[in-house]
Amino acid sequence: MLDGILLERRGIPVAAICTELFVPNGKAIAEAHGAPDFLFALVPHPMASASPTELAREAKQVLPEVIRLLVAQ
């Protein structure tokens, strides 16, 4: 999350992706670094154990949100 915030401050479009479990952490990091409205895309947790097929499905589902985040900036 912090990487995304710092990149955005440099004018680099960002689409941070966070699993549902880490939303509170992501929001806390954004708040602590002066970006309480920092937006990020959500994917289910856990992703580390997802199969290639599951990862492809989740990537297709989150893609519209990633594009929206990149274009909105």
Buried (B, 14 or more C-beta within 10 A) or exposed (E): BBEBBEEBEEEEEBBBBBBEEBEEEBBEBBEEBEBEEBBBBBBEBEBEEBEEEEEEEBEEEBEEBBEEBEEEE
